Amino acid sequence: MIYQEEKSSGIGFPLAAILIAIAMLLGALVMTAHHPPPSRVFAPAAPGPL
């Protein structure tokens, strides 16, 4: 009698590929995000002691 080998469902590779693709997309978004420079406020120098 010949027995056929059981085939695994094979969900590991597609799941890993999807997670890697999502991580790469998020990394690309973070690297290309333009953060505005911090605001600078001009405050005149206080006069010296009188």
Secondary structure, DSSP 8 states (H G I E B T S, - for coil): -----------HHHHHHHHHHHHHHHHHHHHH------------------
